[in-house]
Every structure is written in structure tokens, then in C-alpha cells.
Amino acid sequence: MSLEVGFTLLVVAVGLERVAELVVSNRNAAWSLARGGVESGRGHYPFMVVLHSGLLVGALVEVWVRRPDPPSALVWSMLVLCLASQGLRWWCIRTLGQQWNTRVIVVPGAPRVTGGPYRWIPHPNYVAVVVEGVALPLVGGAWITALVFTVLNAGLLATRIRAEDAALARLTGGAPA
């Protein structure tokens, strides 16, 4: 199997994983809103959707157009990181339970989650996003996509984390834990 075909299968699998995330997210968002959840940061959400979609499309286009020949050590190490980022993402989803979704929706009175990966870092899902944004494209040698996504995602995450922290602080009456 060629690198291009194998990489395409990987990106399709990640795309299907994103669809599964959206199903869970929509269900959890409805649950949160039905319990008085308040959404913050709506303005950046469309950019986030475009950026994450662009990661998948950009990586595929770059691999099929440029036809890079990355060293196998890079391919395999980035594949391991890509899979690890998926594991971390689903650990976050499981830990947050019904409070997890792709939007910033917080339910008044809901307890602040401090278990799972949240006991060590405040935004572990974004660690998964950053790692995947570098690793997934590099599995196919798509370094341009990895670089562009990383730069744009840094700005998005700065905005997103500020929105989340502010929303959580309003609920708890202070700075985020």
C-alpha cells in the first residue's frame, strides 16, 4: 500500500472519529442547555470548525500533491503520537461525561471536574489537539499543513482557553482551578 493510500485511510478514520465526537457533543450540549447551561465564546466556534476541517483536508491535499517521502521513523513515531492524542481526547470526554462538548457550555451548579487528566493539567483536551495537529499531518510528511495548523491553532486556543476560564470563573466565583 502506498503512503498516500495509507495516509488517506488514517485521515478518513480520524474524520469518522470527529463525526462520533460531534454526535456525543450534540447530545451533551442538549443535556447542558436543558439544565440551564450557558454558552460562551460563540464567535470563535465557526473558525474552530473550519480550522479542524482544514487540518484534515489540507493534510490530504498536501500528501497527494507534494507526494513527500518521509522517513519511516517519522511516520511511525507520529502515528504513535496521533493515536495517543486520540486516547487522551477520549479520556477527557469520558472524564467530563455529559459536561463535555465542542462548545463552551457550562451548567450552573455543576461540579468542576478535577479527576482524570484534569487532576494534572487544566485543559488536557487541548494538549491532544496540539499533538494531533502536528502528528497527524507528519504521518504523511505534510509539514506545511502541520505548521499552518499549529500557528493558527495557537491563536484559536488562546481565545478559546480565555473563554473557558472566564465561563468557569463566573460559575465558581473565582479563578479557574
Secondary structure as the mmCIF struct_conf table of DSSP 4:
data_model
#
loop_
_struct_conf.conf_type_id
_struct_conf.id
_struct_conf.beg_label_comp_id
_struct_conf.beg_label_asym_id
_struct_conf.beg_label_seq_id
_struct_conf.end_label_comp_id
_struct_conf.end_label_asym_id
_struct_conf.end_label_seq_id
HELX_RH_AL_P HELX_RH_AL_P1 LEU A 3 ALA A 34
TURN_TY1_P TURN_TY1_P1 ARG A 35 GLY A 36
STRN STRN1 VAL A 38 SER A 40
HELX_RH_3T_P HELX_RH_3T_P1 ARG A 42 HIS A 44
HELX_RH_AL_P HELX_RH_AL_P2 TYR A 45 ARG A 66
HELX_RH_AL_P HELX_RH_AL_P3 SER A 72 LEU A 96
HELX_RH_3T_P HELX_RH_3T_P2 GLY A 97 GLN A 99
BEND BEND1 THR A 102 ARG A 103
STRN STRN2 VAL A 104 VAL A 106
TURN_TY1_P TURN_TY1_P2 PRO A 108 GLY A 109
HELX_LH_PP_P HELX_LH_PP_P1 ALA A 110 VAL A 113
BEND BEND2 GLY A 115 GLY A 115
HELX_RH_3T_P HELX_RH_3T_P3 GLY A 116 ARG A 119
TURN_TY1_P TURN_TY1_P3 TRP A 120 TRP A 120
BEND BEND3 PRO A 122 PRO A 122
HELX_RH_AL_P HELX_RH_AL_P4 PRO A 124 VAL A 139
TURN_TY1_P TURN_TY1_P4 GLY A 140 GLY A 141
HELX_RH_AL_P HELX_RH_AL_P5 TRP A 143 THR A 172
TURN_TY1_P TURN_TY1_P5 GLY A 173 GLY A 173
BEND BEND4 GLY A 174 ALA A 175
#
